[in-house]
């Protein structure tokens, strides 16, 4: 076995272990099994995914590994083979890492490995400094042009934001969400990994800034990811 492949497998093990640490992997496997597993449980409409992952300094390497494990689970559960996927990372500004059809989750592994091991902040721009922190609005603004304007009931776009809920400009995020929510092709937007403990309880703030999406919005902390994934999958399938 090559060293490169060995490294990849070790990384996949770490990612899956982190995901299981949230105490939901066994439940996800049970749900997948009850649905029949494989392609039979996937949607038949034209489904695509737009995903943004927070890689700001508030996200540790272990947390980013866990989010990559969750992204793999979403792709496996919700996207038919050949579906379009656009993946960004973001902190103060978004960077597109992948765009195109995806045959299987493993095609993302190299991108995810580079994302996990890469820097957690955007490089500074020459001429004017940029504030540090997490800004969700530029991520929403970046994904808007990637949403197909078909008005077709068969077009089902899911938006996945893997973020702890920190956002340094929630007013701008609300304005961006108001514009993005007009696109009826977006059947669900899932914000996963939101901090919900004590003073760092961002759930209500996230729900407020993304309220233009109405009942299409799903917000999950680290303890209810299983329910969030089930809702996201059902809405992409048209079951809700």
Steps between C-alpha positions, in 0.01 A plus 500: 500500500643841404590756766256748345213253519594402854495865604160546334352201678635616833345840445166345407513296821563812706218686333250220548612450861439867570157477343414193706607699805180699461314177584297493181686279251336182623163667481575622147596149396177364646292759318686432174439130543131547568471699177661222303842667463689577182344668199152375583479747789613801299281762330386454141460871415789713380673566829809714555686629803666828589721468808704751695736406784620740766881480527551807719725494803206401720494160326767261623651234276298233686179696443577535130565127477159439655333737253667320209358174635155657508542632145591148385185368667280761332647426156457126552145527630354782296670524160446258213816409310591773254328780693648849492687617807657836574720517809644811659696574814452835667603717789492870412459413130414186299731290286362243257675164528289273282231537235359233273331160489590258776487125449580399858603662830857371469561752221494772766761346724802673352322835514397434859852397600640823363224697669561339837876549487488844342508841665195604700499860381499673163835655407503879556428721203755756393397858551230456762475267798192284542335420835545153640207279602213325327279679249210297361359762262782480240451123493130540420576764239757274335270203462208697352635495139543122522128436558330407170201724425272234355181534706464128438337286771759234416791730587587448866797690643621449854722750681723371779686741728748329733560772756502549877258792475743786545424787261645847527242671280156344549319796346684451172432126526127570538505721189684234301261231624202712394629503141605136496171378650315622190650210310238229534742243360655499849292236680697500826783685670667316787733676744682220680740506795364812670619559856210480744663508845490787747619838380598346166144399413469627142187307398255787546732748328545268201126443474447876504756590236376224265129542578411597137525128414204422726429130541777412254755584771645224720738587783687226688741505789743220570234300683222492240692442176315172444164675495639777281635254245169314487310827440748617236482169314119491514466851361740433214292194418180703513359310796448819703 
